[in-house]
Amino acid sequence: MKLNLTKPICFFDLETTGTNIAKDRIVEIAILKVFPNGNKESYTWRVNPEMEIPAEVTKIHGISYDDIKDEPTFKDLSKKVYEMIKGCDLGGYNSNRFDIPLLAEEFLRAGIDFDIKSALAVDVQTIFHKKEKRTLEAAYKFYCDKDLTNAHSAEADTNATFEVLESQLDKYPDLENDMKWLAEFSAHKKFVDFAGFIAYNKKGEEVFSFGKHRGKLVEEVFEKEPGYYGWIQNADFPLYTKKVLTAIKLKKLSDKLN
């Protein structure tokens, strides 16, 4: 089944130096842009992460630092990547919990204010797990009856993810061919930030989802314990999480002044 698109959607996959959203870096990014008329364009970039790649990680995706030490940095590529995905919905495999948060960190480090509030994010892994609970290789075999060669290659994984989503729409009549519906269906618990440190409560208010203040309103914590904001800003939290907390703090200050 062909995707019912009202605007382009960019399926993308990252190969990285590790799984720490705040610390690790992109070493390869592949983007497959699908347009409402069915046209496609794709790009794959190798990226110098400006840090070593652990041997155990190289064993997974096959990319060593020597392979990419002469490639452009993400900052060098950031404008090209941003122009390609700007104004598009996003799709990926485990993208809501990993690829999108890490990409946001890279953009912020490059000085680009990456904000996807206007974009829908369809996570094919979540749809798969809700329906079958398997891996990408198994999903590709199950839905497309194909073997995924070059697994953990960003380009191969990206194209497989796109094909799996189309096949999921064919297999499950209850899946609506609508990006907003698919984004909501593939979403996990709704968080304010990408990494999941700040969530919404039942009233739609921002609350901490970790640590000693779990479940408490962010505004109230900052008011009663002002030093907590400073601790977070100086600790090893993702840049986007810090940005969101700063916005909440400034909004509270603005409300008081007005």
C-alpha positions as CSV (number, residue, x, y, z in Angstrom):
1,M,0.0,0.0,0.0
2,K,1.3,3.4,-0.9
3,L,1.6,6.0,1.9
4,N,-1.1,8.6,2.0
5,L,1.1,11.7,2.3
6,T,0.0,15.4,2.6
7,K,3.6,16.5,2.7
8,P,7.0,14.8,2.3
9,I,8.2,12.3,4.9
10,C,11.9,11.7,5.5
11,F,12.9,8.2,6.7
12,F,16.3,8.3,8.2
13,D,18.8,6.1,10.1
14,L,21.9,7.0,12.1
15,E,25.0,5.0,12.7
16,T,26.8,6.4,15.7
17,T,29.7,6.1,18.1
18,G,27.4,4.7,20.8
19,T,24.0,5.0,22.4
20,N,24.4,7.9,24.8
21,I,22.3,10.7,23.3
22,A,24.1,13.5,25.2
23,K,27.7,12.3,24.4
24,D,27.8,10.2,21.3
25,R,28.0,11.4,17.7
26,I,26.8,10.5,14.2
27,V,29.2,8.6,11.9
28,E,26.7,7.9,9.1
29,I,23.3,9.3,8.2
30,A,21.0,8.2,5.4
31,I,17.8,10.0,4.5
32,L,15.1,8.7,2.1
33,K,12.7,11.6,1.3
34,V,9.4,10.4,-0.1
35,F,7.1,13.0,-1.7
36,P,3.2,12.9,-1.9
37,N,3.4,12.2,-5.6
38,G,5.6,9.1,-5.0
39,N,8.9,10.6,-6.0
40,K,11.9,9.8,-3.9
41,E,15.3,11.2,-3.3
42,S,18.0,9.9,-1.0
43,Y,21.4,10.9,0.4
44,T,23.9,9.1,2.6
45,W,26.7,10.9,4.3
46,R,29.7,9.6,6.2
47,V,30.5,11.9,9.1
48,N,33.7,12.6,11.1
49,P,32.5,12.3,14.7
50,E,35.6,14.1,16.1
51,M,36.0,11.3,18.6
52,E,37.1,7.7,18.6
53,I,34.7,4.9,17.9
54,P,34.8,2.0,20.4
55,A,35.8,-1.3,18.9
56,E,32.6,-3.0,20.0
57,V,30.6,-0.4,18.2
58,T,32.7,-0.7,15.0
59,K,31.9,-4.5,15.1
60,I,28.2,-3.6,14.8
61,H,28.2,-1.1,11.9
62,G,31.6,-1.8,10.4
63,I,32.8,1.8,10.5
64,S,36.1,2.7,12.2
65,Y,37.5,6.1,12.9
66,D,40.1,5.6,10.2
67,D,37.3,5.1,7.7
68,I,35.8,8.5,8.3
69,K,38.5,10.7,9.7
70,D,38.7,12.7,6.5
71,E,34.9,13.1,6.1
72,P,33.2,16.3,6.9
73,T,32.0,16.9,10.5
74,F,28.2,17.1,11.2
75,K,28.6,20.8,11.6
76,D,29.9,21.0,8.1
77,L,26.9,19.0,6.8
78,S,24.2,20.3,9.2
79,K,22.7,22.9,6.8
80,K,22.4,20.4,4.0
81,V,20.8,17.8,6.3
82,Y,18.4,20.4,7.8
83,E,17.3,21.7,4.4
84,M,16.5,18.2,3.4
85,I,14.2,17.4,6.4
86,K,12.8,20.9,7.0
87,G,9.1,21.0,6.7
88,C,8.8,17.2,6.5
89,D,7.4,14.5,8.7
90,L,9.9,12.0,10.0
91,G,10.0,8.2,9.9
92,G,12.5,5.7,11.3
93,Y,13.1,2.5,13.2
94,N,13.3,3.2,17.0
95,S,13.6,6.8,15.8
96,N,11.4,8.4,18.5
97,R,13.7,7.2,21.3
98,F,17.1,7.3,19.7
99,D,17.6,8.8,16.2
100,I,15.5,11.9,16.6
101,P,16.9,12.8,20.0
102,L,20.5,12.3,18.9
103,L,20.0,14.2,15.6
104,A,18.5,17.1,17.6
105,E,21.6,17.1,19.8
106,E,23.9,17.3,16.8
107,F,21.8,20.1,15.3
108,L,22.0,22.1,18.5
109,R,25.8,21.6,18.8
110,A,26.0,22.9,15.2
111,G,24.0,26.0,16.1
112,I,20.8,25.0,14.4
113,D,17.6,25.2,16.5
114,F,16.1,21.9,15.5
115,D,12.4,21.9,16.5
116,I,10.0,19.2,15.2
117,K,6.8,20.3,16.9
118,S,5.2,20.8,13.5
119,A,6.4,17.4,12.2
120,L,4.8,14.1,12.8
121,A,7.1,11.2,13.8
122,V,6.3,7.7,12.7
123,D,8.3,5.0,14.5
124,V,8.1,1.8,12.5
125,Q,9.6,-0.2,15.3
126,T,6.8,0.7,17.7
127,I,4.2,-0.4,15.1
128,F,6.1,-3.6,14.6
129,H,6.5,-4.3,18.3
130,K,2.8,-3.6,18.9
131,K,1.9,-6.1,16.1
132,E,4.7,-8.7,16.0
133,K,7.5,-7.8,18.5
134,R,10.5,-8.6,16.3
135,T,13.8,-7.0,15.1
136,L,14.3,-5.0,11.8
137,E,15.8,-8.0,10.1
138,A,12.8,-10.2,11.1
139,A,10.4,-7.4,10.2
140,Y,11.9,-7.2,6.7
141,K,11.6,-10.9,6.2
142,F,8.2,-11.1,7.8
143,Y,6.6,-8.2,5.9
144,C,8.6,-8.1,2.7
145,D,9.8,-11.7,2.5
146,K,13.3,-10.4,1.8
147,D,16.6,-10.9,3.6
148,L,18.2,-7.7,4.9
149,T,21.7,-7.7,3.6
150,N,24.1,-5.1,5.0
151,A,22.2,-4.8,8.2
152,H,23.4,-1.9,10.3
153,S,24.3,0.0,7.2
154,A,22.4,3.2,7.5
155,E,21.3,3.2,3.8
156,A,20.1,-0.5,3.9
157,D,18.3,0.0,7.2
158,T,16.6,3.2,5.9
159,N,15.3,1.6,2.7
160,A,14.2,-1.5,4.6
161,T,12.3,0.7,7.1
162,F,10.4,2.4,4.3
163,E,9.4,-0.9,2.7
164,V,8.3,-2.4,6.0
165,L,6.0,0.5,6.7
166,E,4.3,0.1,3.3
167,S,3.9,-3.6,3.9
168,Q,2.5,-3.0,7.4
169,L,-0.2,-0.9,5.8
170,D,-1.0,-3.8,3.4
171,K,-1.1,-6.4,6.2
172,Y,-3.1,-4.6,8.9
173,P,-6.4,-3.2,7.7
174,D,-6.8,-1.4,11.0
175,L,-3.7,0.7,10.4
176,E,-4.8,4.0,8.9
177,N,-2.8,5.3,5.9
178,D,-2.5,8.7,7.5
179,M,0.7,10.2,8.9
180,K,-0.9,11.8,12.0
181,W,-2.6,8.5,12.9
182,L,0.5,6.5,12.4
183,A,2.6,9.0,14.4
184,E,0.1,8.7,17.3
185,F,0.0,4.9,17.1
186,S,3.8,4.6,17.0
187,A,4.4,7.1,19.8
188,H,5.5,6.0,23.3
189,K,4.5,8.0,26.3
190,K,4.4,11.7,25.3
191,F,7.4,13.6,26.6
192,V,8.2,17.3,26.4
193,D,11.8,16.7,25.5
194,F,13.2,14.0,23.1
195,A,15.1,12.0,25.7
196,G,12.2,11.6,28.1
197,F,13.4,13.5,31.2
198,I,10.4,15.7,31.2
199,A,6.8,14.4,30.7
200,Y,3.3,15.7,30.7
201,N,0.9,14.8,33.5
202,K,-2.8,14.2,33.0
203,K,-3.4,17.9,33.0
204,G,-0.9,18.5,30.3
205,E,1.6,20.1,32.7
206,E,5.4,19.6,32.5
207,V,6.7,17.2,35.2
208,F,10.0,15.6,35.8
209,S,10.1,11.9,34.9
210,F,13.3,10.9,36.7
211,G,15.2,11.3,40.0
212,K,14.0,12.6,43.3
213,H,11.5,15.0,41.8
214,R,9.8,12.4,39.5
215,G,6.2,13.4,39.0
216,K,6.6,16.9,40.4
217,L,5.8,20.0,38.4
218,V,9.0,21.5,36.8
219,E,7.9,25.0,37.7
220,E,7.3,24.2,41.3
221,V,10.6,22.4,41.7
222,F,12.5,25.4,40.2
223,E,10.6,27.7,42.5
224,K,11.3,25.7,45.7
225,E,14.8,24.5,44.8
226,P,16.3,27.1,42.4
227,G,19.7,25.3,42.4
228,Y,18.2,22.2,40.7
229,Y,18.0,24.1,37.4
230,G,21.7,25.1,37.7
231,W,22.6,21.5,38.5
232,I,20.9,20.2,35.4
233,Q,22.4,22.8,33.2
234,N,25.9,21.9,34.4
235,A,25.3,18.1,34.4
236,D,25.5,15.6,31.5
237,F,22.0,16.1,30.2
238,P,21.1,16.4,26.5
239,L,21.2,19.9,25.1
240,Y,17.6,19.7,24.0
241,T,16.5,18.8,27.5
242,K,18.3,21.8,28.9
243,K,16.8,24.0,26.2
244,V,13.2,22.8,27.1
245,L,13.8,23.4,30.8
246,T,15.2,26.9,30.1
247,A,12.0,27.7,28.1
248,I,9.8,26.5,31.0
249,K,11.8,28.6,33.5
250,L,11.7,31.8,31.3
251,K,7.9,31.3,30.7
252,K,7.3,31.2,34.4
253,L,9.4,34.3,34.9
254,S,7.5,36.1,32.1
255,D,4.2,35.2,33.6
256,K,5.3,36.7,37.0
257,L,6.4,39.9,35.3
258,N,3.1,40.2,33.4
